[in-house]
Amino acid sequence: MVNPDWAAYAELCGARGSSVTTREQLDEAMAALFAAEGPALLCVEQDAELL
């Protein structure tokens, strides 16, 4: 089973949607998330193999 693109789904619902796949992207994405006006969703891709 594959998860949907949650960031795209948020955009379709009228919110700001973004996603990150690496730790290096997280700080900038979090800053944009908190600066957004209105609802926003940040999808953080996780890898169970990374501890």
mmCIF entry with sequence, helices, sheets and N, C-alpha, C, O atoms, coordinates in Angstrom:
data_MODEL
# 
_entry.id   MODEL 
# 
_entity.id                         1 
_entity.type                       polymer 
_entity.pdbx_number_of_molecules   1 
# 
_entity_poly.entity_id                      1 
_entity_poly.type                           'polypeptide(L)' 
_entity_poly.nstd_linkage                   no 
_entity_poly.nstd_monomer                   no 
_entity_poly.pdbx_seq_one_letter_code       MVNPDWAAYAELCGARGSSVTTREQLDEAMAALFAAEGPALLCVEQDAELL 
_entity_poly.pdbx_seq_one_letter_code_can   MVNPDWAAYAELCGARGSSVTTREQLDEAMAALFAAEGPALLCVEQDAELL 
_entity_poly.pdbx_strand_id                 A 
# 
loop_
_entity_poly_seq.entity_id 
_entity_poly_seq.num 
_entity_poly_seq.mon_id 
_entity_poly_seq.hetero 
1 1  MET n 
1 2  VAL n 
1 3  ASN n 
1 4  PRO n 
1 5  ASP n 
1 6  TRP n 
1 7  ALA n 
1 8  ALA n 
1 9  TYR n 
1 10 ALA n 
1 11 GLU n 
1 12 LEU n 
1 13 CYS n 
1 14 GLY n 
1 15 ALA n 
1 16 ARG n 
1 17 GLY n 
1 18 SER n 
1 19 SER n 
1 20 VAL n 
1 21 THR n 
1 22 THR n 
1 23 ARG n 
1 24 GLU n 
1 25 GLN n 
1 26 LEU n 
1 27 ASP n 
1 28 GLU n 
1 29 ALA n 
1 30 MET n 
1 31 ALA n 
1 32 ALA n 
1 33 LEU n 
1 34 PHE n 
1 35 ALA n 
1 36 ALA n 
1 37 GLU n 
1 38 GLY n 
1 39 PRO n 
1 40 ALA n 
1 41 LEU n 
1 42 LEU n 
1 43 CYS n 
1 44 VAL n 
1 45 GLU n 
1 46 GLN n 
1 47 ASP n 
1 48 ALA n 
1 49 GLU n 
1 50 LEU n 
1 51 LEU n 
# 
_struct_asym.id          A 
_struct_asym.entity_id   1 
# 
loop_
_struct_conf.conf_type_id 
_struct_conf.id 
_struct_conf.pdbx_PDB_helix_id 
_struct_conf.beg_label_comp_id 
_struct_conf.beg_label_asym_id 
_struct_conf.beg_label_seq_id 
_struct_conf.pdbx_beg_PDB_ins_code 
_struct_conf.end_label_comp_id 
_struct_conf.end_label_asym_id 
_struct_conf.end_label_seq_id 
_struct_conf.pdbx_end_PDB_ins_code 
_struct_conf.beg_auth_comp_id 
_struct_conf.beg_auth_asym_id 
_struct_conf.beg_auth_seq_id 
_struct_conf.end_auth_comp_id 
_struct_conf.end_auth_asym_id 
_struct_conf.end_auth_seq_id 
_struct_conf.pdbx_PDB_helix_class 
_struct_conf.details 
_struct_conf.pdbx_PDB_helix_length 
HELX_P HELX_P1 AA1 TRP A 6  ? LEU A 12 ? TRP A 6  LEU A 12 1 ? 7  
HELX_P HELX_P2 AA2 ARG A 23 ? ALA A 35 ? ARG A 23 ALA A 35 1 ? 13 
# 
_struct_conf_type.id          HELX_P 
_struct_conf_type.criteria    ? 
_struct_conf_type.reference   ? 
# 
_struct_sheet.id               AA1 
_struct_sheet.type             ? 
_struct_sheet.number_strands   2 
_struct_sheet.details          ? 
# 
_struct_sheet_order.sheet_id     AA1 
_struct_sheet_order.range_id_1   1 
_struct_sheet_order.range_id_2   2 
_struct_sheet_order.offset       ? 
_struct_sheet_order.sense        parallel 
# 
loop_
_struct_sheet_range.sheet_id 
_struct_sheet_range.id 
_struct_sheet_range.beg_label_comp_id 
_struct_sheet_range.beg_label_asym_id 
_struct_sheet_range.beg_label_seq_id 
_struct_sheet_range.pdbx_beg_PDB_ins_code 
_struct_sheet_range.end_label_comp_id 
_struct_sheet_range.end_label_asym_id 
_struct_sheet_range.end_label_seq_id 
_struct_sheet_range.pdbx_end_PDB_ins_code 
_struct_sheet_range.beg_auth_comp_id 
_struct_sheet_range.beg_auth_asym_id 
_struct_sheet_range.beg_auth_seq_id 
_struct_sheet_range.end_auth_comp_id 
_struct_sheet_range.end_auth_asym_id 
_struct_sheet_range.end_auth_seq_id 
AA1 1 ARG A 16 ? VAL A 20 ? ARG A 16 VAL A 20 
AA1 2 ALA A 40 ? VAL A 44 ? ALA A 40 VAL A 44 
# 
loop_
_atom_site.group_PDB 
_atom_site.id 
_atom_site.type_symbol 
_atom_site.label_atom_id 
_atom_site.label_alt_id 
_atom_site.label_comp_id 
_atom_site.label_asym_id 
_atom_site.label_entity_id 
_atom_site.label_seq_id 
_atom_site.pdbx_PDB_ins_code 
_atom_site.Cartn_x 
_atom_site.Cartn_y 
_atom_site.Cartn_z 
_atom_site.occupancy 
_atom_site.B_iso_or_equiv 
_atom_site.pdbx_formal_charge 
_atom_site.auth_seq_id 
_atom_site.auth_comp_id 
_atom_site.auth_asym_id 
_atom_site.auth_atom_id 
_atom_site.pdbx_PDB_model_num 
ATOM 1   N N  . MET A 1 1  ? 0.845  -1.165 0.000  1.00 0.00 ? 1  MET A N  1 
ATOM 2   C CA . MET A 1 1  ? 0.000  0.000  0.000  1.00 0.00 ? 1  MET A CA 1 
ATOM 3   C C  . MET A 1 1  ? 0.900  1.242  0.000  1.00 0.00 ? 1  MET A C  1 
ATOM 4   O O  . MET A 1 1  ? 1.893  1.302  0.726  1.00 0.00 ? 1  MET A O  1 
ATOM 5   N N  . VAL A 1 2  ? 0.541  2.213  -0.813 1.00 0.00 ? 2  VAL A N  1 
ATOM 6   C CA . VAL A 1 2  ? 1.325  3.434  -0.940 1.00 0.00 ? 2  VAL A CA 1 
ATOM 7   C C  . VAL A 1 2  ? 0.531  4.609  -0.371 1.00 0.00 ? 2  VAL A C  1 
ATOM 8   O O  . VAL A 1 2  ? -0.655 4.772  -0.655 1.00 0.00 ? 2  VAL A O  1 
ATOM 9   N N  . ASN A 1 3  ? 1.209  5.421  0.435  1.00 0.00 ? 3  ASN A N  1 
ATOM 10  C CA . ASN A 1 3  ? 0.548  6.601  0.984  1.00 0.00 ? 3  ASN A CA 1 
ATOM 11  C C  . ASN A 1 3  ? 0.334  7.642  -0.102 1.00 0.00 ? 3  ASN A C  1 
ATOM 12  O O  . ASN A 1 3  ? 1.137  7.747  -1.029 1.00 0.00 ? 3  ASN A O  1 
ATOM 13  N N  . PRO A 1 4  ? -0.739 8.409  0.004  1.00 0.00 ? 4  PRO A N  1 
ATOM 14  C CA . PRO A 1 4  ? -0.966 9.484  -0.965 1.00 0.00 ? 4  PRO A CA 1 
ATOM 15  C C  . PRO A 1 4  ? 0.024  10.630 -0.753 1.00 0.00 ? 4  PRO A C  1 
ATOM 16  O O  . PRO A 1 4  ? 0.736  10.669 0.251  1.00 0.00 ? 4  PRO A O  1 
ATOM 17  N N  . ASP A 1 5  ? 0.060  11.537 -1.686 1.00 0.00 ? 5  ASP A N  1 
ATOM 18  C CA . ASP A 1 5  ? 0.879  12.741 -1.572 1.00 0.00 ? 5  ASP A CA 1 
ATOM 19  C C  . ASP A 1 5  ? 0.108  13.724 -0.699 1.00 0.00 ? 5  ASP A C  1 
ATOM 20  O O  . ASP A 1 5  ? -0.734 14.473 -1.193 1.00 0.00 ? 5  ASP A O  1 
ATOM 21  N N  . TRP A 1 6  ? 0.401  13.718 0.603  1.00 0.00 ? 6  TRP A N  1 
ATOM 22  C CA . TRP A 1 6  ? -0.359 14.528 1.547  1.00 0.00 ? 6  TRP A CA 1 
ATOM 23  C C  . TRP A 1 6  ? -0.205 16.020 1.292  1.00 0.00 ? 6  TRP A C  1 
ATOM 24  O O  . TRP A 1 6  ? -1.151 16.780 1.502  1.00 0.00 ? 6  TRP A O  1 
ATOM 25  N N  . ALA A 1 7  ? 0.961  16.449 0.845  1.00 0.00 ? 7  ALA A N  1 
ATOM 26  C CA . ALA A 1 7  ? 1.170  17.863 0.554  1.00 0.00 ? 7  ALA A CA 1 
ATOM 27  C C  . ALA A 1 7  ? 0.275  18.304 -0.595 1.00 0.00 ? 7  ALA A C  1 
ATOM 28  O O  . ALA A 1 7  ? -0.324 19.378 -0.536 1.00 0.00 ? 7  ALA A O  1 
ATOM 29  N N  . ALA A 1 8  ? 0.176  17.491 -1.634 1.00 0.00 ? 8  ALA A N  1 
ATOM 30  C CA . ALA A 1 8  ? -0.698 17.806 -2.767 1.00 0.00 ? 8  ALA A CA 1 
ATOM 31  C C  . ALA A 1 8  ? -2.160 17.805 -2.325 1.00 0.00 ? 8  ALA A C  1 
ATOM 32  O O  . ALA A 1 8  ? -2.944 18.645 -2.766 1.00 0.00 ? 8  ALA A O  1 
ATOM 33  N N  . TYR A 1 9  ? -2.522 16.873 -1.464 1.00 0.00 ? 9  TYR A N  1 
ATOM 34  C CA . TYR A 1 9  ? -3.893 16.818 -0.951 1.00 0.00 ? 9  TYR A CA 1 
ATOM 35  C C  . TYR A 1 9  ? -4.234 18.094 -0.174 1.00 0.00 ? 9  TYR A C  1 
ATOM 36  O O  . TYR A 1 9  ? -5.328 18.640 -0.315 1.00 0.00 ? 9  TYR A O  1 
ATOM 37  N N  . ALA A 1 10 ? -3.294 18.558 0.639  1.00 0.00 ? 10 ALA A N  1 
ATOM 38  C CA . ALA A 1 10 ? -3.517 19.804 1.391  1.00 0.00 ? 10 ALA A CA 1 
ATOM 39  C C  . ALA A 1 10 ? -3.747 20.967 0.437  1.00 0.00 ? 10 ALA A C  1 
ATOM 40  O O  . ALA A 1 10 ? -4.632 21.792 0.662  1.00 0.00 ? 10 ALA A O  1 
ATOM 41  N N  . GLU A 1 11 ? -2.954 21.036 -0.629 1.00 0.00 ? 11 GLU A N  1 
ATOM 42  C CA . GLU A 1 11 ? -3.119 22.098 -1.632 1.00 0.00 ? 11 GLU A CA 1 
ATOM 43  C C  . GLU A 1 11 ? -4.504 22.026 -2.277 1.00 0.00 ? 11 GLU A C  1 
ATOM 44  O O  . GLU A 1 11 ? -5.139 23.057 -2.497 1.00 0.00 ? 11 GLU A O  1 
ATOM 45  N N  . LEU A 1 12 ? -4.969 20.823 -2.577 1.00 0.00 ? 12 LEU A N  1 
ATOM 46  C CA . LEU A 1 12 ? -6.291 20.660 -3.175 1.00 0.00 ? 12 LEU A CA 1 
ATOM 47  C C  . LEU A 1 12 ? -7.409 21.132 -2.241 1.00 0.00 ? 12 LEU A C  1 
ATOM 48  O O  . LEU A 1 12 ? -8.474 21.557 -2.690 1.00 0.00 ? 12 LEU A O  1 
ATOM 49  N N  . CYS A 1 13 ? -7.147 21.048 -0.942 1.00 0.00 ? 13 CYS A N  1 
ATOM 50  C CA . CYS A 1 13 ? -8.135 21.467 0.052  1.00 0.00 ? 13 CYS A CA 1 
ATOM 51  C C  . CYS A 1 13 ? -8.025 22.946 0.402  1.00 0.00 ? 13 CYS A C  1 
ATOM 52  O O  . CYS A 1 13 ? -8.772 23.437 1.248  1.00 0.00 ? 13 CYS A O  1 
ATOM 53  N N  . GLY A 1 14 ? -7.103 23.662 -0.239 1.00 0.00 ? 14 GLY A N  1 
ATOM 54  C CA . GLY A 1 14 ? -6.974 25.086 0.001  1.00 0.00 ? 14 GLY A CA 1 
ATOM 55  C C  . GLY A 1 14 ? -5.939 25.466 1.047  1.00 0.00 ? 14 GLY A C  1 
ATOM 56  O O  . GLY A 1 14 ? -5.830 26.639 1.404  1.00 0.00 ? 14 GLY A O  1 
ATOM 57  N N  . ALA A 1 15 ? -5.185 24.510 1.539  1.00 0.00 ? 15 ALA A N  1 
ATOM 58  C CA . ALA A 1 15 ? -4.142 24.794 2.522  1.00 0.00 ? 15 ALA A CA 1 
ATOM 59  C C  . ALA A 1 15 ? -2.786 24.847 1.827  1.00 0.00 ? 15 ALA A C  1 
ATOM 60  O O  . ALA A 1 15 ? -2.670 24.525 0.645  1.00 0.00 ? 15 ALA A O  1 
ATOM 61  N N  . ARG A 1 16 ? -1.781 25.252 2.561  1.00 0.00 ? 16 ARG A N  1 
ATOM 62  C CA . ARG A 1 16 ? -0.413 25.187 2.045  1.00 0.00 ? 16 ARG A CA 1 
ATOM 63  C C  . ARG A 1 16 ? 0.115  23.797 2.356  1.00 0.00 ? 16 ARG A C  1 
ATOM 64  O O  . ARG A 1 16 ? 0.016  23.333 3.492  1.00 0.00 ? 16 ARG A O  1 
ATOM 65  N N  . GLY A 1 17 ? 0.666  23.138 1.369  1.00 0.00 ? 17 GLY A N  1 
ATOM 66  C CA . GLY A 1 17 ? 1.209  21.801 1.566  1.00 0.00 ? 17 GLY A CA 1 
ATOM 67  C C  . GLY A 1 17 ? 2.651  21.733 1.118  1.00 0.00 ? 17 GLY A C  1 
ATOM 68  O O  . GLY A 1 17 ? 3.005  22.228 0.048  1.00 0.00 ? 17 GLY A O  1 
ATOM 69  N N  . SER A 1 18 ? 3.479  21.120 1.940  1.00 0.00 ? 18 SER A N  1 
ATOM 70  C CA . SER A 1 18 ? 4.875  20.915 1.560  1.00 0.00 ? 18 SER A CA 1 
ATOM 71  C C  . SER A 1 18 ? 5.350  19.607 2.174  1.00 0.00 ? 18 SER A C  1 
ATOM 72  O O  . SER A 1 18 ? 4.739  19.083 3.105  1.00 0.00 ? 18 SER A O  1 
ATOM 73  N N  . SER A 1 19 ? 6.441  19.094 1.641  1.00 0.00 ? 19 SER A N  1 
ATOM 74  C CA . SER A 1 19 ? 6.987  17.853 2.168  1.00 0.00 ? 19 SER A CA 1 
ATOM 75  C C  . SER A 1 19 ? 8.506  17.909 2.145  1.00 0.00 ? 19 SER A C  1 
ATOM 76  O O  . SER A 1 19 ? 9.110  18.635 1.356  1.00 0.00 ? 19 SER A O  1 
ATOM 77  N N  . VAL A 1 20 ? 9.104  17.125 3.029  1.00 0.00 ? 20 VAL A N  1 
ATOM 78  C CA . VAL A 1 20 ? 10.554 17.023 3.088  1.00 0.00 ? 20 VAL A CA 1 
ATOM 79  C C  . VAL A 1 20 ? 10.938 15.549 3.091  1.00 0.00 ? 20 VAL A C  1 
ATOM 80  O O  . VAL A 1 20 ? 10.195 14.697 3.578  1.00 0.00 ? 20 VAL A O  1 
ATOM 81  N N  . THR A 1 21 ? 12.102 15.272 2.542  1.00 0.00 ? 21 THR A N  1 
ATOM 82  C CA . THR A 1 21 ? 12.593 13.897 2.509  1.00 0.00 ? 21 THR A CA 1 
ATOM 83  C C  . THR A 1 21 ? 13.942 13.748 3.195  1.00 0.00 ? 21 THR A C  1 
ATOM 84  O O  . THR A 1 21 ? 14.414 12.630 3.399  1.00 0.00 ? 21 THR A O  1 
ATOM 85  N N  . THR A 1 22 ? 14.572 14.876 3.556  1.00 0.00 ? 22 THR A N  1 
ATOM 86  C CA . THR A 1 22 ? 15.856 14.813 4.241  1.00 0.00 ? 22 THR A CA 1 
ATOM 87  C C  . THR A 1 22 ? 15.868 15.754 5.439  1.00 0.00 ? 22 THR A C  1 
ATOM 88  O O  . THR A 1 22 ? 15.097 16.713 5.492  1.00 0.00 ? 22 THR A O  1 
ATOM 89  N N  . ARG A 1 23 ? 16.734 15.480 6.386  1.00 0.00 ? 23 ARG A N  1 
ATOM 90  C CA . ARG A 1 23 ? 16.866 16.315 7.583  1.00 0.00 ? 23 ARG A CA 1 
ATOM 91  C C  . ARG A 1 23 ? 17.289 17.733 7.215  1.00 0.00 ? 23 ARG A C  1 
ATOM 92  O O  . ARG A 1 23 ? 16.887 18.694 7.870  1.00 0.00 ? 23 ARG A O  1 
ATOM 93  N N  . GLU A 1 24 ? 18.094 17.862 6.176  1.00 0.00 ? 24 GLU A N  1 
ATOM 94  C CA . GLU A 1 24 ? 18.595 19.169 5.766  1.00 0.00 ? 24 GLU A CA 1 
ATOM 95  C C  . GLU A 1 24 ? 17.476 20.093 5.299  1.00 0.00 ? 24 GLU A C  1 
ATOM 96  O O  . GLU A 1 24 ? 17.622 21.312 5.377  1.00 0.00 ? 24 GLU A O  1 
ATOM 97  N N  . GLN A 1 25 ? 16.386 19.557 4.828  1.00 0.00 ? 25 GLN A N  1 
ATOM 98  C CA . GLN A 1 25 ? 15.250 20.349 4.350  1.00 0.00 ? 25 GLN A CA 1 
ATOM 99  C C  . GLN A 1 25 ? 14.316 20.780 5.472  1.00 0.00 ? 25 GLN A C  1 
ATOM 100 O O  . GLN A 1 25 ? 13.498 21.681 5.285  1.00 0.00 ? 25 GLN A O  1 
ATOM 101 N N  . LEU A 1 26 ? 14.427 20.154 6.620  1.00 0.00 ? 26 LEU A N  1 
ATOM 102 C CA . LEU A 1 26 ? 13.432 20.313 7.673  1.00 0.00 ? 26 LEU A CA 1 
ATOM 103 C C  . LEU A 1 26 ? 13.378 21.720 8.267  1.00 0.00 ? 26 LEU A C  1 
ATOM 104 O O  . LEU A 1 26 ? 12.287 22.265 8.433  1.00 0.00 ? 26 LEU A O  1 
ATOM 105 N N  . ASP A 1 27 ? 14.515 22.319 8.590  1.00 0.00 ? 27 ASP A N  1 
ATOM 106 C CA . ASP A 1 27 ? 14.503 23.645 9.224  1.00 0.00 ? 27 ASP A CA 1 
ATOM 107 C C  . ASP A 1 27 ? 13.825 24.687 8.344  1.00 0.00 ? 27 ASP A C  1 
ATOM 108 O O  . ASP A 1 27 ? 12.994 25.459 8.823  1.00 0.00 ? 27 ASP A O  1 
ATOM 109 N N  . GLU A 1 28 ? 14.172 24.712 7.072  1.00 0.00 ? 28 GLU A N  1 
ATOM 110 C CA . GLU A 1 28 ? 13.561 25.681 6.150  1.00 0.00 ? 28 GLU A CA 1 
ATOM 111 C C  . GLU A 1 28 ? 12.067 25.421 5.988  1.00 0.00 ? 28 GLU A C  1 
ATOM 112 O O  . GLU A 1 28 ? 11.270 26.358 5.942  1.00 0.00 ? 28 GLU A O  1 
ATOM 113 N N  . ALA A 1 29 ? 11.691 24.147 5.901  1.00 0.00 ? 29 ALA A N  1 
ATOM 114 C CA . ALA A 1 29 ? 10.282 23.802 5.748  1.00 0.00 ? 29 ALA A CA 1 
ATOM 115 C C  . ALA A 1 29 ? 9.476  24.175 6.987  1.00 0.00 ? 29 ALA A C  1 
ATOM 116 O O  . ALA A 1 29 ? 8.343  24.643 6.872  1.00 0.00 ? 29 ALA A O  1 
ATOM 117 N N  . MET A 1 30 ? 10.051 23.974 8.170  1.00 0.00 ? 30 MET A N  1 
ATOM 118 C CA . MET A 1 30 ? 9.359  24.347 9.411  1.00 0.00 ? 30 MET A CA 1 
ATOM 119 C C  . MET A 1 30 ? 9.178  25.863 9.492  1.00 0.00 ? 30 MET A C  1 
ATOM 120 O O  . MET A 1 30 ? 8.125  26.337 9.917  1.00 0.00 ? 30 MET A O  1 
ATOM 121 N N  . ALA A 1 31 ? 10.188 26.618 9.092  1.00 0.00 ? 31 ALA A N  1 
ATOM 122 C CA . ALA A 1 31 ? 10.073 28.078 9.107  1.00 0.00 ? 31 ALA A CA 1 
ATOM 123 C C  . ALA A 1 31 ? 8.961  28.526 8.168  1.00 0.00 ? 31 ALA A C  1 
ATOM 124 O O  . ALA A 1 31 ? 8.177  29.407 8.519  1.00 0.00 ? 31 ALA A O  1 
ATOM 125 N N  . ALA A 1 32 ? 8.880  27.934 6.979  1.00 0.00 ? 32 ALA A N  1 
ATOM 126 C CA . ALA A 1 32 ? 7.827  28.278 6.020  1.00 0.00 ? 32 ALA A CA 1 
ATOM 127 C C  . ALA A 1 32 ? 6.455  27.866 6.552  1.00 0.00 ? 32 ALA A C  1 
ATOM 128 O O  . ALA A 1 32 ? 5.465  28.567 6.339  1.00 0.00 ? 32 ALA A O  1 
ATOM 129 N N  . LEU A 1 33 ? 6.401  26.730 7.241  1.00 0.00 ? 33 LEU A N  1 
ATOM 130 C CA . LEU A 1 33 ? 5.143  26.248 7.811  1.00 0.00 ? 33 LEU A CA 1 
ATOM 131 C C  . LEU A 1 33 ? 4.594  27.244 8.822  1.00 0.00 ? 33 LEU A C  1 
ATOM 132 O O  . LEU A 1 33 ? 3.410  27.580 8.779  1.00 0.00 ? 33 LEU A O  1 
ATOM 133 N N  . PHE A 1 34 ? 5.438  27.718 9.729  1.00 0.00 ? 34 PHE A N  1 
ATOM 134 C CA . PHE A 1 34 ? 4.973  28.645 10.764 1.00 0.00 ? 34 PHE A CA 1 
ATOM 135 C C  . PHE A 1 34 ? 4.750  30.054 10.236 1.00 0.00 ? 34 PHE A C  1 
ATOM 136 O O  . PHE A 1 34 ? 4.029  30.837 10.854 1.00 0.00 ? 34 PHE A O  1 
ATOM 137 N N  . ALA A 1 35 ? 5.353  30.383 9.111  1.00 0.00 ? 35 ALA A N  1 
ATOM 138 C CA . ALA A 1 35 ? 5.157  31.707 8.512  1.00 0.00 ? 35 ALA A CA 1 
ATOM 139 C C  . ALA A 1 35 ? 3.919  31.759 7.615  1.00 0.00 ? 35 ALA A C  1 
ATOM 140 O O  . ALA A 1 35 ? 3.459  32.842 7.251  1.00 0.00 ? 35 ALA A O  1 
ATOM 141 N N  . ALA A 1 36 ? 3.388  30.607 7.264  1.00 0.00 ? 36 ALA A N  1 
ATOM 142 C CA . ALA A 1 36 ? 2.238  30.549 6.358  1.00 0.00 ? 36 ALA A CA 1 
ATOM 143 C C  . ALA A 1 36 ? 1.002  31.141 7.022  1.00 0.00 ? 36 ALA A C  1 
ATOM 144 O O  . ALA A 1 36 ? 0.770  30.959 8.217  1.00 0.00 ? 36 ALA A O  1 
ATOM 145 N N  . GLU A 1 37 ? 0.221  31.849 6.227  1.00 0.00 ? 37 GLU A N  1 
ATOM 146 C CA . GLU A 1 37 ? -1.064 32.341 6.717  1.00 0.00 ? 37 GLU A CA 1 
ATOM 147 C C  . GLU A 1 37 ? -2.118 31.293 6.402  1.00 0.00 ? 37 GLU A C  1 
ATOM 148 O O  . GLU A 1 37 ? -2.179 30.782 5.283  1.00 0.00 ? 37 GLU A O  1 
ATOM 149 N N  . GLY A 1 38 ? -2.930 30.981 7.367  1.00 0.00 ? 38 GLY A N  1 
ATOM 150 C CA . GLY A 1 38 ? -3.963 29.981 7.165  1.00 0.00 ? 38 GLY A CA 1 
ATOM 151 C C  . GLY A 1 38 ? -3.446 28.579 7.440  1.00 0.00 ? 38 GLY A C  1 
ATOM 152 O O  . GLY A 1 38 ? -2.335 28.407 7.943  1.00 0.00 ? 38 GLY A O  1 
ATOM 153 N N  . PRO A 1 39 ? -4.242 27.590 7.112  1.00 0.00 ? 39 PRO A N  1 
ATOM 154 C CA . PRO A 1 39 ? -3.852 26.209 7.402  1.00 0.00 ? 39 PRO A CA 1 
ATOM 155 C C  . PRO A 1 39 ? -2.668 25.762 6.550  1.00 0.00 ? 39 PRO A C  1 
ATOM 156 O O  . PRO A 1 39 ? -2.514 26.171 5.399  1.00 0.00 ? 39 PRO A O  1 
ATOM 157 N N  . ALA A 1 40 ? -1.842 24.916 7.146  1.00 0.00 ? 40 ALA A N  1 
ATOM 158 C CA . ALA A 1 40 ? -0.663 24.400 6.441  1.00 0.00 ? 40 ALA A CA 1 
ATOM 159 C C  . ALA A 1 40 ? -0.375 22.990 6.935  1.00 0.00 ? 40 ALA A C  1 
ATOM 160 O O  . ALA A 1 40 ? -0.658 22.646 8.082  1.00 0.00 ? 40 ALA A O  1 
ATOM 161 N N  . LEU A 1 41 ? 0.185  22.193 6.058  1.00 0.00 ? 41 LEU A N  1 
ATOM 162 C CA . LEU A 1 41 ? 0.537  20.827 6.394  1.00 0.00 ? 41 LEU A CA 1 
ATOM 163 C C  . LEU A 1 41 ? 1.950  20.545 5.903  1.00 0.00 ? 41 LEU A C  1 
ATOM 164 O O  . LEU A 1 41 ? 2.300  20.871 4.769  1.00 0.00 ? 41 LEU A O  1 
ATOM 165 N N  . LEU A 1 42 ? 2.754  19.941 6.763  1.00 0.00 ? 42 LEU A N  1 
ATOM 166 C CA . LEU A 1 42 ? 4.108  19.540 6.393  1.00 0.00 ? 42 LEU A CA 1 
ATOM 167 C C  . LEU A 1 42 ? 4.189  18.028 6.498  1.00 0.00 ? 42 LEU A C  1 
ATOM 168 O O  . LEU A 1 42 ? 3.996  17.463 7.575  1.00 0.00 ? 42 LEU A O  1 
ATOM 169 N N  . CYS A 1 43 ? 4.467  17.383 5.401  1.00 0.00 ? 43 CYS A N  1 
ATOM 170 C CA . CYS A 1 43 ? 4.618  15.934 5.371  1.00 0.00 ? 43 CYS A CA 1 
ATOM 171 C C  . CYS A 1 43 ? 6.106  15.617 5.488  1.00 0.00 ? 43 CYS A C  1 
ATOM 172 O O  . CYS A 1 43 ? 6.907  16.037 4.653  1.00 0.00 ? 43 CYS A O  1 
ATOM 173 N N  . VAL A 1 44 ? 6.464  14.875 6.525  1.00 0.00 ? 44 VAL A N  1 
ATOM 174 C CA . VAL A 1 44 ? 7.865  14.502 6.747  1.00 0.00 ? 44 VAL A CA 1 
ATOM 175 C C  . VAL A 1 44 ? 8.006  13.023 6.401  1.00 0.00 ? 44 VAL A C  1 
ATOM 176 O O  . VAL A 1 44 ? 7.488  12.160 7.110  1.00 0.00 ? 44 VAL A O  1 
ATOM 177 N N  . GLU A 1 45 ? 8.703  12.738 5.316  1.00 0.00 ? 45 GLU A N  1 
ATOM 178 C CA . GLU A 1 45 ? 8.929  11.358 4.895  1.00 0.00 ? 45 GLU A CA 1 
ATOM 179 C C  . GLU A 1 45 ? 9.876  10.698 5.891  1.00 0.00 ? 45 GLU A C  1 
ATOM 180 O O  . GLU A 1 45 ? 10.886 11.288 6.275  1.00 0.00 ? 45 GLU A O  1 
ATOM 181 N N  . GLN A 1 46 ? 9.553  9.481  6.307  1.00 0.00 ? 46 GLN A N  1 
ATOM 182 C CA . GLN A 1 46 ? 10.378 8.776  7.282  1.00 0.00 ? 46 GLN A CA 1 
ATOM 183 C C  . GLN A 1 46 ? 10.877 7.462  6.702  1.00 0.00 ? 46 GLN A C  1 
ATOM 184 O O  . GLN A 1 46 ? 10.225 6.856  5.851  1.00 0.00 ? 46 GLN A O  1 
ATOM 185 N N  . ASP A 1 47 ? 12.022 7.039  7.166  1.00 0.00 ? 47 ASP A N  1 
ATOM 186 C CA . ASP A 1 47 ? 12.599 5.780  6.735  1.00 0.00 ? 47 ASP A CA 1 
ATOM 187 C C  . ASP A 1 47 ? 12.852 4.947  7.986  1.00 0.00 ? 47 ASP A C  1 
ATOM 188 O O  . ASP A 1 47 ? 13.663 5.326  8.832  1.00 0.00 ? 47 ASP A O  1 
ATOM 189 N N  . ALA A 1 48 ? 12.175 3.834  8.106  1.00 0.00 ? 48 ALA A N  1 
ATOM 190 C CA . ALA A 1 48 ? 12.293 2.978  9.287  1.00 0.00 ? 48 ALA A CA 1 
ATOM 191 C C  . ALA A 1 48 ? 13.706 2.421  9.453  1.00 0.00 ? 48 ALA A C  1 
ATOM 192 O O  . ALA A 1 48 ? 14.072 1.999  10.550 1.00 0.00 ? 48 ALA A O  1 
ATOM 193 N N  . GLU A 1 49 ? 14.499 2.411  8.394  1.00 0.00 ? 49 GLU A N  1 
ATOM 194 C CA . GLU A 1 49 ? 15.854 1.893  8.464  1.00 0.00 ? 49 GLU A CA 1 
ATOM 195 C C  . GLU A 1 49 ? 16.821 2.898  9.097  1.00 0.00 ? 49 GLU A C  1 
ATOM 196 O O  . GLU A 1 49 ? 17.916 2.519  9.511  1.00 0.00 ? 49 GLU A O  1 
ATOM 197 N N  . LEU A 1 50 ? 16.431 4.167  9.177  1.00 0.00 ? 50 LEU A N  1 
ATOM 198 C CA . LEU A 1 50 ? 17.286 5.178  9.784  1.00 0.00 ? 50 LEU A CA 1 
ATOM 199 C C  . LEU A 1 50 ? 16.975 5.292  11.269 1.00 0.00 ? 50 LEU A C  1 
ATOM 200 O O  . LEU A 1 50 ? 15.824 5.521  11.641 1.00 0.00 ? 50 LEU A O  1 
ATOM 201 N N  . LEU A 1 51 ? 17.952 5.140  12.097 1.00 0.00 ? 51 LEU A N  1 
ATOM 202 C CA . LEU A 1 51 ? 17.740 5.225  13.542 1.00 0.00 ? 51 LEU A CA 1 
ATOM 203 C C  . LEU A 1 51 ? 18.474 6.397  14.119 1.00 0.00 ? 51 LEU A C  1 
ATOM 204 O O  . LEU A 1 51 ? 18.414 6.630  15.326 1.00 0.00 ? 51 LEU A O  1 
# 
